[in-house]
Amino acid sequence: MKLTSSKSGRLAMEKIGLLVLFFVIIVFFLFPVLWVLSMSFKTVPELFYVPPKLFPEHFSFDNYVQVLWMADIITFLKNSFLIVGGTIVGCILLIVPAAYGLSRFRFKGKNTLQFGILIFQMISPLIIAIPLYRYFSRLHLLNNYWSLTLVYIALSLPFACWSLKGYMDTIPYSIDEAGRIDGCSRMTILLKLLIPLIVPGMISVVILIFVRSWAQFIIPFILLNDSRMFPISVGLVNLQSTGDTITTHLLAAGCILGILPTVLIFIFLQRFIVSALTAGAVKE
């Protein structure tokens, strides 16, 4: 009896410890966002209060109005949606047959190929940014949405392919066998039998591609010189304070508007994101 109660007490302490740890981690990552949100409602004098105050004395939306009307934020947001939309379409067209092949076919070197996909996922955009600039410069493809979208697709493909392959592994192979018995071709099985079943996985992958592509900064910063073509991640650089002009409050408002689409997507569709991250946890 004592052993049972001591074990229960130890488990309770472990749960409390985990909750405290999670709370510290959440505060650590959310506090900068809360601070930026607070600055977006402050006036210039409030930015220099000593000691600084987390909450503004008077909440005002003037910063947002000024940013929306004077800083081309709407144009930057449109550019981001255009680039990310093209990335999502290109990735889906490529990863569906790729995930089908990796999930349903057995061939020599399959494990090596899958490991190679993970290796490419580990490559940081910082490493390839300068070579890409020189390469696209010689091809006269700078300031081009098509070339930028191709780079986005290449960066998103490994993770997206691996995630969708993991989700497709959860679909019983007996469905393929039933289709073959009915005389269906491989393409028919993919289009009419498997794709309707993997729609939730495709949605989760699309969300992950959106979030990852929306946050890209280095690649568009290097490959785009025309400010009218900047996505929101690069366009916000124009709001930085220069000389005697203080624009920190405007930059904060622009940042909040920039992260708002991804925050809304995560809040309303987080269950799909969780399913994408856990779909690969199946036995081969």
N, C-alpha and C positions, 0 to 999 in steps of 0.2 A: 504493500500500500504506500509506504514511504517512497519506494523507488518510483512508483507511478506518479505520485504528486511532485517529486523532484524533477522527473523528466518533463512533466507538463509545465512546471515553472521555468525550466530551461528553454523549452520551446517558446513559451510566452516572451521571455527575455530576448530570444533571437528575433522573434517577430518585431518586437519594439525596436530593437537595434536596427533591423532592416528598414523599418518605417522612418526612423530618424535619419538614416543614411540617405534614403530616397528623398526626404524633405530637404536635406542639405544640398543634394545634387540639383533638385528642382530650383531651389533658391539661387544656386550658383549660376545656372544657365538662364533663368528667367529675369534675374535682377537687371542685367544690362538692357533687356528689352523693355522692362518697366521704366527704367531710367530714361531711355530714348522716348518712350511714350509720354512720360512726364514733360520732357523738354519740348516736345512738339506742341504743348499747350501753353508754354511759358512765353513771356515777353523778354526782350533783351536784358533789361535790368535784373530780372529774376534769375537769369543764367549765372550771374556773378554774386549771388547772395553768399555770405560767409556767416555761419556754416551753410552749405547747400541744403536746399529743401527738396524732398522727394516729390511732394505734391505742390503744384502751382497755387498761388493765392486766389487767382481768378481763372477758371478754365475758359479758354477762348479758341475758337476755330479759325481765327484770322490767319494763322500760319498755313493751314490747309488751303484756305481760299486763295492766298497769295501764291502758294506753290502750284495749285491747279491752273491758275490763270496766267502765271508768268514764267514758269519753269519748264514747259513742254513735257510735263509728267505724263499727260494723256498720250502724247506721241511715243514716249519711251515705253509705256505700258502696251500700246498697240504693237510696237516692234517686238517686244518680248513675246506677246501672244502669237505673233506671226512666226517667229523663229521656233518657239517651243512647239507650236502646232505642226509645223513641217517636220520637226524632229520626231514627234510622236507617230505621225503617219509613216515616215520612213522606217522607223524602228519596228512598228507592228508588221509591216510588209515583209521585213527580213527575219524577225525573230520567230514568227509563227512556223514557217517551214523548217527553220533551223532547230527550234525546240522539238518539233515533231520528229525530225531525223535523229536527234540525240536521245530522245526518250524511247522511240519505238524500234530503232535499228540497232543491231549488234554488228560491229565491224572492228577490224584490227586497228589499234591506235585510238580507240574512242576515249579511253581514260586520259591518254596524253593530250588529246584535243581539248577535252574538258578542262584539264589542268592549264593548258595554254590560254583558254578563255579567262580563267581566273588571273593568270599572270598579266594579261592585258588590262584587266580591271584595276590592277595595282599601279598602273602607270599614271602619274600625276600630270594634269594639264600644264603645270609649270615646266615640266621637262620638254614637252613637245611644242611649246608656244613659239619660241624663236625659230626653230627649224621650219615650222609651219608658215611663219611669216615670210621667210626667205623663199620657200617653195611656192607659195601662192603669189608672191611678188613677181617671180619669174614667169608665172602663168597668167599674170594680170588678172588675178581673182580677188584682190583686196577690195574692201567695200562692196562685197557681194553677199547677199543673203543666201544664195544657193551654196556657195563654198562654206559659209559659216554653219549652215544647217547640216551639211555633210560631216563636218567636224563634230558637231553635237551628236549626230547619229553614231559616229564611230566611238565616241566616248561613252555613250549610253548602252550600246549593243551588248557588251560582255555581261554586265549585271542584269540587264533586261532578259537576255537569252537564258541565263542561268536560272533566274527566278521563274520564268514561264516553263522551262524544262522541268523544274522541280514540281510545279503545279500539275503539269501534264502527266508526271509519273504517278500521281494519285488517281488518275483515271484507269479503271481496270482494262487490261489488255483484251479481256473477253469481248469488249465492245468492238474492237478491231476485227477479232475473229468472226463475230457475228456478221459484220459488214462484208468480210471476204466470202463467207458462205453464201450471202445473198448476191454475190457477183459484183460488189463495189470495188472500184479501183482505189489505189492509195490516196489519190487526190480527192475522190468522192468521200472516202472515210474521213479525211481531214476536214473537208469543207462542211459536210452535212452531219457528221456524227460527233467529231471531237470539238470543233470550234464552238458549237452551242454549249458544250459542257465546260469549256475553259473560259467562258466569258467573264466570270468573277475574277479569275486569275489575270486575264488580259486587262481588266479595269484596274486591278491593283498595280500591275506593271506600268500602265499608263500614268497613274498617279505618281509613282516613284520617278518615272522619267520626267514628268512635269516639274516635280520639286527639285530634282538634281539639275535639270537644264535651266530652270528659272534662276538659280543661284550662280550660274557660271559668270565669272568676271574676267579672268585672265585672257581667255581665248577671244571674246569680242573686243576687249580692250586693245589687244594686239592687232587683230585683223580688220578692225573698223577705224577709219579716220574721220568719216563724215558724222558729225554730231547728230544729224537728223536721222541716222540709222541706228543710233545707240539703243540697246535694250535698257531696261530700267536699272539693272545692276551697274552699268557703266554711266548712264545718264545722270545718276545721283552725284557723280564726281563733280559735275558742273555747279553743284550747290555749295561746295566747300567755301569757307571764308577766305577772302583774298584781300590783302592790304588792310585798310582800315574798316572794311565792311564785315559786319558780324552776321553770319547767316547760319549759325549753329542750330537755331530753333527751326529754320526752314529746312535744313538738311534732315533734322529729326522727323519733321512732318513727312518729308519725301520718303524717308526710310520706312516709316509706318505704312504709307501707301504702297511701297514696293513689296513689302512682305505680306500684305493683307491677302492677296490671292492664295498664296501657299498656306497661310494660317487657316483660311476658310476651308480650303480643300482638306487639310489635315483634320480639322474639327468634324466635318460632316462625313468624311469618307475614311476615317481612321481604321475601321474594321477591315477594309480592303487592304490597307497597308500592312496590317498585322498578318493577314492571310498570305500576303506575298512573301513576307519575311519567314514564315513558318512552313510554307508549302514544300520546301525542299527537304524537310525532316521526315523523309520516308525511306524505307529500306529498298535498296536496289534489288 
